[in-house]
Amino acid sequence: MKGMLDLKHELRVAEEFWDFLGGDGAYHDLLECFERAGIELRPEVDKHFSKFK
């Protein structure tokens, strides 16, 4: 990517990207949402993937 983009001003990933879009703390809030959803939906996900064993 170096040379194609100004990495300091044009490329954001992970925490830097989500906090840029949603404000400070957005990345951690998003991770918490995914964690809660994963815990809640774990039995359903496990049931679905058990078909492929």
DSSP file (Angstrom, degrees, kcal/mol; ACC not computed):
  #  RESIDUE AA STRUCTURE BP1 BP2  ACC     N-H-->O    O-->H-N    N-H-->O    O-->H-N    TCO  KAPPA ALPHA  PHI   PSI    X-CA   Y-CA   Z-CA
    1    1 A M    >>        0   0    0      0, 0.0     3,-2.1     0, 0.0     4,-1.9   0.000 360.0 360.0 360.0 -25.5    0.0    0.0    0.0
    2    2 A K  B 34  +a    5   0A   0      1,-0.3     4,-0.1     2,-0.2     0, 0.0  -0.367 360.0  20.4 -59.8 131.7    3.0    2.3    0.6
    3    3 A G  T 34 S+     0   0    0      2,-0.8    -1,-0.3    -2,-0.1     3,-0.1   0.015 118.1  66.9  96.2 -27.0    3.2    4.6   -2.4
    4    4 A M  T <4 S+     0   0    0     -3,-2.1     2,-0.3     1,-0.2    -2,-0.2   0.794 109.4  23.7 -91.2 -34.0   -0.4    4.1   -3.4
    5    5 A L  B  < S-a    2   0A   0     -4,-1.9     2,-1.3     6,-0.0    -2,-0.8  -0.913  79.5-113.4-129.4 154.4   -1.9    5.7   -0.3
    6    6 A D    >>  -     0   0    0     -2,-0.3     4,-3.2     1,-0.2     3,-1.5  -0.771  36.9-161.3 -82.7  94.7   -0.9    8.3    2.3
    7    7 A L  H 3> S+     0   0    0     -2,-1.3     4,-0.7     1,-0.3    -1,-0.2   0.781  82.8  54.2 -55.8 -32.8   -0.9    5.7    5.1
    8    8 A K  H 34 S+     0   0    0      1,-0.2    -1,-0.3     2,-0.1    -2,-0.0   0.803 125.9  20.0 -72.2 -28.3   -1.0    8.2    7.8
    9    9 A H  H <4 S+     0   0    0     -3,-1.5    -2,-0.2     3,-0.0    -1,-0.2   0.600 128.4  40.0-117.9 -15.7   -4.1   10.0    6.5
   10   10 A E  H  < S+     0   0    0     -4,-3.2     2,-0.5     1,-0.1    -3,-0.2   0.500 100.6  65.2-118.4  -6.0   -5.9    7.6    4.1
   11   11 A L     <  +     0   0    0     -4,-0.7     2,-0.4    -5,-0.5    -1,-0.1  -0.970  51.1 167.2-127.0 122.0   -5.7    4.1    5.6
   12   12 A R        +     0   0    0     -2,-0.5     2,-0.3    -3,-0.1    -4,-0.0  -0.996   7.3 179.1-131.7 137.9   -7.5    3.2    8.8
   13   13 A V    >>  -     0   0    0     -2,-0.4     3,-1.2     4,-0.0     4,-0.8  -0.940  48.4 -20.3-135.6 158.3   -8.0   -0.3   10.2
   14   14 A A  H 3> S+     0   0    0     -2,-0.3     4,-2.4     1,-0.3     3,-0.3  -0.134 128.7   5.4  50.3-126.9   -9.5   -2.0   13.2
   15   15 A E  H 3> S+     0   0    0      1,-0.2     4,-2.5     2,-0.2     5,-0.3   0.885 133.5  52.2 -57.2 -43.3   -9.9    0.4   16.2
   16   16 A E  H <> S+     0   0    0     -3,-1.2     4,-1.4     1,-0.2    -1,-0.2   0.892 111.8  47.2 -62.2 -39.6   -8.7    3.4   14.3
   17   17 A F  H  X S+     0   0    0     -4,-0.8     4,-2.0    -3,-0.3    -2,-0.2   0.958 115.5  42.3 -66.2 -52.8  -11.3    2.8   11.6
   18   18 A W  H  X S+     0   0    0     -4,-2.4     4,-3.1     1,-0.2     5,-0.3   0.866 114.5  50.4 -68.5 -36.2  -14.3    2.2   13.8
   19   19 A D  H  X S+     0   0    0     -4,-2.5     4,-1.9    -5,-0.3    -1,-0.2   0.845 108.8  53.6 -69.2 -31.7  -13.5    5.0   16.2
   20   20 A F  H  < S+     0   0    0     -4,-1.4    -2,-0.2    -5,-0.3    -1,-0.2   0.918 116.8  38.1 -64.5 -43.2  -13.1    7.3   13.2
   21   21 A L  H  < S+     0   0    0     -4,-2.0    -2,-0.2     1,-0.1    -3,-0.2   0.917 133.0  22.2 -73.4 -44.5  -16.6    6.3   12.0
   22   22 A G  H  < S-     0   0    0     -4,-3.1    -3,-0.2     1,-0.3    -2,-0.2   0.443 108.9-107.3-109.6  -0.9  -18.4    6.1   15.3
   23   23 A G    ><  -     0   0    0     -4,-1.9     3,-2.2    -5,-0.3     4,-0.3  -0.199  63.8 -24.1  95.3 168.4  -16.4    8.2   17.7
   24   24 A D  T 3  S+     0   0    0      1,-0.3    -4,-0.0     2,-0.1    -5,-0.0  -0.249 132.1  16.7 -55.0 131.4  -14.1    7.3   20.6
   25   25 A G  T 3> S+     0   0    0    -10,-0.1     4,-2.2     3,-0.0    -1,-0.3   0.341  86.4 118.5  89.5  -5.7  -14.9    3.9   22.0
   26   26 A A  H <> S+     0   0    0     -3,-2.2     4,-2.5     1,-0.2     5,-0.2   0.888  73.2  54.1 -61.3 -39.2  -16.9    2.7   19.0
   27   27 A Y  H  > S+     0   0    0     -4,-0.3     4,-2.3   -12,-0.3    -1,-0.2   0.930 110.6  44.7 -61.7 -46.4  -14.5   -0.2   18.3
   28   28 A H  H  > S+     0   0    0      2,-0.2     4,-2.1     1,-0.2    -1,-0.2   0.877 112.5  52.3 -67.9 -37.0  -14.8   -1.5   21.9
   29   29 A D  H  X S+     0   0    0     -4,-2.2     4,-2.0     2,-0.2    -1,-0.2   0.913 109.8  49.8 -62.2 -42.3  -18.6   -1.1   21.9
   30   30 A L  H  X S+     0   0    0     -4,-2.5     4,-2.3     1,-0.2    -2,-0.2   0.908 109.0  51.2 -63.3 -43.5  -18.7   -3.0   18.6
   31   31 A L  H  X S+     0   0    0     -4,-2.3     4,-2.3     1,-0.2    -1,-0.2   0.900 109.0  51.6 -60.9 -40.7  -16.6   -5.8   20.0
   32   32 A E  H  X S+     0   0    0     -4,-2.1     4,-2.6     2,-0.2    -1,-0.2   0.892 108.5  51.4 -63.7 -39.8  -18.9   -6.1   23.1
   33   33 A C  H  X S+     0   0    0     -4,-2.0     4,-2.5     1,-0.2    -2,-0.2   0.925 111.3  47.0 -62.4 -44.8  -21.9   -6.4   20.8
   34   34 A F  H  X S+     0   0    0     -4,-2.3     4,-2.5     1,-0.2    -2,-0.2   0.879 111.7  51.4 -65.4 -37.1  -20.4   -9.2   18.8
   35   35 A E  H  X S+     0   0    0     -4,-2.3     4,-2.3     2,-0.2    -2,-0.2   0.938 111.3  46.5 -65.3 -46.0  -19.3  -10.9   22.0
   36   36 A R  H  X S+     0   0    0     -4,-2.6     4,-2.5     1,-0.2    -2,-0.2   0.919 114.2  48.1 -61.7 -43.9  -22.9  -10.8   23.5
   37   37 A A  H  X S+     0   0    0     -4,-2.5     4,-2.7     1,-0.2    -1,-0.2   0.907 111.1  51.4 -63.5 -41.1  -24.4  -11.9   20.2
   38   38 A G  H  X S+     0   0    0     -4,-2.5     4,-0.8     2,-0.2    -2,-0.2   0.898 111.2  46.8 -62.9 -41.3  -21.9  -14.8   20.0
   39   39 A I  H  < S+     0   0    0     -4,-2.3     3,-0.4     2,-0.2    -2,-0.2   0.925 115.9  45.3 -65.9 -44.4  -22.6  -15.9   23.5
   40   40 A E  H  < S+     0   0    0     -4,-2.5     4,-0.2     1,-0.2    -2,-0.2   0.882 120.2  38.7 -67.4 -38.8  -26.4  -15.8   23.0
   41   41 A L  H  X S+     0   0    0     -4,-2.7     4,-2.5    -5,-0.2     3,-0.3   0.429  84.6 104.3 -94.5   0.7  -26.3  -17.5   19.6
   42   42 A R  H  X S+     0   0    0     -4,-0.8     4,-3.0    -3,-0.4     5,-0.2   0.885  79.1  50.4 -52.0 -47.9  -23.6  -20.1   20.4
   43   43 A P  H  > S+     0   0    0      0, 0.0     4,-2.3     0, 0.0    -1,-0.2   0.915 112.9  47.0 -60.1 -41.0  -26.1  -23.0   20.7
   44   44 A E  H  > S+     0   0    0     -3,-0.3     4,-2.1    -4,-0.2    -2,-0.2   0.904 114.0  47.1 -65.4 -42.2  -27.7  -22.2   17.4
   45   45 A V  H  X S+     0   0    0     -4,-2.5     4,-2.4     2,-0.2     5,-0.2   0.927 112.3  49.7 -65.8 -45.4  -24.3  -21.8   15.6
   46   46 A D  H  X S+     0   0    0     -4,-3.0     4,-1.5    -5,-0.2    -2,-0.2   0.908 110.3  51.3 -60.0 -42.3  -23.0  -25.0   17.1
   47   47 A K  H  X S+     0   0    0     -4,-2.3     4,-0.5    -5,-0.2    -1,-0.2   0.919 110.5  48.7 -61.2 -44.3  -26.1  -26.9   16.0
   48   48 A H  H >< S+     0   0    0     -4,-2.1     3,-1.0     1,-0.2    -2,-0.2   0.937 114.6  43.5 -61.7 -47.5  -25.8  -25.6   12.5
   49   49 A F  H >< S+     0   0    0     -4,-2.4     3,-1.5     1,-0.2    -1,-0.2   0.654  95.3  77.3 -78.3 -14.1  -22.1  -26.6   12.2
   50   50 A S  H >< S+     0   0    0     -4,-1.5     3,-1.2     1,-0.3    -1,-0.2   0.763  83.4  68.5 -64.9 -21.6  -22.5  -30.0   13.8
   51   51 A K  T << S+     0   0    0     -3,-1.0    -1,-0.3    -4,-0.5    -2,-0.2   0.726  95.4  55.7 -65.7 -21.8  -24.0  -31.1   10.5
   52   52 A F  T <         0   0    0     -3,-1.5    -1,-0.2     1,-0.2    -2,-0.2   0.328 360.0 360.0 -98.6   6.6  -20.6  -30.8    8.9
   53   53 A K    <         0   0    0     -3,-1.2    -1,-0.2    -4,-0.1    -2,-0.1   0.474 360.0 360.0 -80.4 360.0  -18.6  -33.0   11.2
